Amino acid sequence: MTRLHEYQGKAILKQFGIPVPRGAAVASPEEARAIAVDIRVPVVVKAQAWVTGRAGKNLVYFADNPDDAAQAAQELLGRLVGNFRVEKVMVEERVAIAREFYLGLIVDDSARAPIIIFSSVGGTGIEDIAREFPEKVARYTVDIRAGLPEFAARDLARQVGIEGKLLTQLGSFMPKFYAAARAYDARSAEINPLALTADGNLIALDARFTVDDYAVARHPDLGIEIAREFDRPPTELEKIAWQVEKHDYRGTFYFIQMETDFHKGDRVVGFHGAGGGGSMMNMDALFARGFKIADFVDTSGNPPASKVYRAARIILSQQGIDGYYAGGSGVASQEQFHTARGLVKAFMDEGLNVPAVIRVGGNAEEQAITILERANGAFPAPVEAYGRDDSPDKCVERLESLVESYVPLEHVPPREPFEPAEPYSFETVTGGTVTYDYARCRDCTTKICVETCVPKILSLDGDVPVLNISRDEARRGGCIECLACEVECHFLGNRGGRITLPIQGLDQP
Amino acid sequence: MSILIDPGKRVIVQGITGREGIARTRLMKNYHTQVVGGVTPGKGGIEVEGVPVYDTVRAAWEATGDIDVSVLFVPAPLVKDAALEALEAGVRLLLIVPDRVPMYDVLEIDAAAKEKGAHFIGPNTLGVLSPDKGVLGMMGGSAASARDWFFPGPVGVTSRSGGITTSIAYYLAKAGLGASTLVHVGGDAIVGMPHAEILKRFETDPQTEVVVLFGEIGTSQEETAAALIERGEFTKPLIAYIGGKAARSGTRFSHAGAIFEGGRGTHESKVARLREAGAHVVESFADIPRITAEVLKSRPVYTVAKPVPKPVSQDEVDNLHWTTAITKIAPNEIRLRGHRIDELMGQVSFSQAIYLALTGKLPSEPVGRLLDAIFVSSIDHGASPPSALAARTSASTGAPFNAAIAAGLLSINKHHGGAVEDCMRLIQAALNMAKSDNLSPSEAADRLVASYHEQKKRLPGFGHRLHTHDPRTTRLLDIAAESGTAGEAVTMVQALAVSIARQMGRAFPVNVDGAMAAVLLDIGIPLELGNTFFLIARVPGLVAHVYEEATRERPMRRIHPTDHDYDGPLPEG
């Protein structure tokens, strides 16, 4: 779930006609002073941080004049809240409050509908109030196609004992809130407190939205860098990985760093899972043997070999890992030779210098195991591959044994350069380039590239491979980046194929 | 049986021309699934894997007929439109493979599905597979691996992880346990058919005897499943494993579903709720096959909702064993009293086969001709006998053939058609008397008739309410004489008739029952079976009456027992 800050939430509410206090979010004391000057009334300065009960955590200051506001901003900005630094504060007019309510929305998986929650008491500790005084809390299951009608909103107010003018005010307020949450694909949203001012108006004093990760792309105005909830700011590597995921819809690539401060010998391994459940099984086996994982990666949902390749290179870029472990459920439905080729190319390009154990069981596993084990010798460290009948425990045991016996090279020689004398090349869907050196192709006896090309887009033109679709078709996804024309050619042909698959941020431009 | 998929289901693939669409259409087709069409807007008219492609679901429906299931392989942002299109066209089950479908899109699909009484599996599902019956989605990857990994059996699998669905089934198969249906409910927080919905289907599936459930942290699916068990709506044994024990709160491991929501959704909460409900929650994934096998061994204890026959002891089994000497049935072999039925067919008459079935002996042709004559003689006796009246009365009330004919047969008793056996006993008694007292047939007949007369007992087989010279009697006795089958019983029945006439002073000729009794005795038919020859003979006559009543008369008419006329063909000349 992607969390929004208070100021972002309030901007959304405002868009839907919900009154919010005058003010703005700023990143410096000077800006805070300017806003306070502009508002010309006592203000409240609030740290923009993903915690509840900010007042109790000394993250909310009251300021009677612009100087105090600047001072408050000075104190709040840069403060560490959880794992996050406060980067912005919100400077707002202070509102005279007569009464506080709670208004929330959550998408409920069992009802498969949004639920509106309204409470006649709001503010800090709403969870306790809801538990202790259930009669003060009312719920309404929204019919997604009808939305939240005003009559339902009025009845929510009635259920918690509200009547008169306030009942009709809430009747028109709540549907606007629902409309805002719906428009921004909120998985949950809340206004707490929803205040009744001394002069009888309803106003949103706080706003919390979490947006459905899968819908973030629909809301470019939110400026969300990574559509995923982190309990700390994303690392540079996570940002790099996100770019890979974002630009290739084929299959899943999920990357999160678990450890960043470690060294060789700390038993931290690069972890490359496949599928949520299968990944957890393998992780448990690693933990049981005293390993730690540097990262949690999941490439599944039948990703192309290129996606597995980029994931592997990102994993291997973590300095200090002692080994590389990849594994899934053991009985994967996706074609496992794609995974195998992606890994082998990454190991060759990076010059694998830590032992790797790959549990690659599943569809076409025999072929996948052959591809992986055949690659031994093409890089310094050993690779072992296992199938569906080999348990995660056994695979982790093998990794442990390899890690204990392998002495990493001081300097890994770079992969032999590819300088084609007679190049033929075309581009791929993720910005990659496939190049054949016809000078080598002519001497190749197997022409294995044509035979193993998964989408069958290569034909022989005389004795050299050539696209049988247009370059444009290849670039628009006709070439699925199966990597066979490089990997198979390396081991069974004349090493005449090479594919470059840049990773934005990892490869220097 | 299976749930959700079987070879009878007609399936289309939306997004059939894409990378996944093509590959998985091949899988589904090669694994018995009836893929009748595909849909890709703008590509109508081509074929993918031999499957015709249409521009819209409605076009596919119109061209191929009713569609039961649509499998969606379209990119996530297009899923909502594709799903609503399929629902609108009338498809009642969708399988949504893609992940990253926006949540509110799923809610809208759900609302439309509810309105139409339809269901959907997924999003973010690997699919559904029933070994040897069919697959939806991409489970197994290729038909070859699916065949290699799974075989049919009693275990249902429902899982929130795709890879785990197949691995559970694979490790069960290695332990010798086959599967009924494997369902990956989908990896997202909101799915169309969560565990509880799948359990309801397994509950009514006769093949499924036990279910293995793979749960995960996040959502209320496992808690809802526990509630379902407690309400008695799922009564089969459930083995559950909940993944994600090591997951820290707040860290998400790729399944959007694995998110903590309030108190529920934690590993502890799910394990506790399922245990309270009586499920077998295993601690280690590797324990699943062993525990499943143990539960299956003791399963009658658990299946309270389904009446299970009491287990039978070996002694009882031995005592229950019985044999029959009539017909042997083996694969490709049917033997009536030892004779191959296919050899009897075309070689022996129906009457000879009846004799063989009843006595175990294949009769000679003359005996067969005599039996034919018996059956022909009694095939019908008009509309007035009680059996014909009963059959017609029943037919007139709308009774079907079997009921109306049974009504006729039920009225054949001691006083109607029931004299054959009694007459056989009479003749047999006379024969015994002649033998034991060394008397001639007429002496024995005289003595027996006198004794009956003295006791004022009726002599069965003689006299008729209508006929003084029953044409059937004469002919039957003639045939018996001609075929050489007439023996001491025929002689005796005639002696009895003479004796009766003499002693009564009035002729009581041998009637058809008496003639039948005599010839049946002479060809070695047991006394007990005597009347059945009349029953066998009369069935066709009753069929004719029932058919005529049903087709010629109005329902519920008042049937006069005697006031009716014959309007069939008249004798020639």
Interface residues (C-beta under 8 A of the other chain):
Chain A: M1 I106 V107 D108 D109 S110 R112 A113 P114 D143 I144 R145 R182 D185 R187 D212 D213 Y214 A215 A217 R218 R228 E229 D231 Y249 R250 T252 Y254 I256 A274 G275 G276 G277 G278 S279 M280 M281 M283 D284 F287 F296 D298 S300 G301 N302 G328 S329 G330 V331 A332 S333 Q334 E335 G362 N363 A364 R388 D389 S391 G477 I480
Chain B: R19 E20 P75 A76 P77 D99 R100 V101 P102 M103 Y104 V106 L107 E108 D110 A111 L126 M138 M139 G140 G141 S142 S145 W149 S159 R160 S161 G162 G163 I164 T166 S167 A169 Y170 K174 G187 A189 I190 V191 G192 P194 F214 E216 T219 S220 Q221 T224 G243 G244 K245 A246 A247 G250 T251 R252 F253 S254 H255 A256 G257 A258 I259 E261 F285 A286
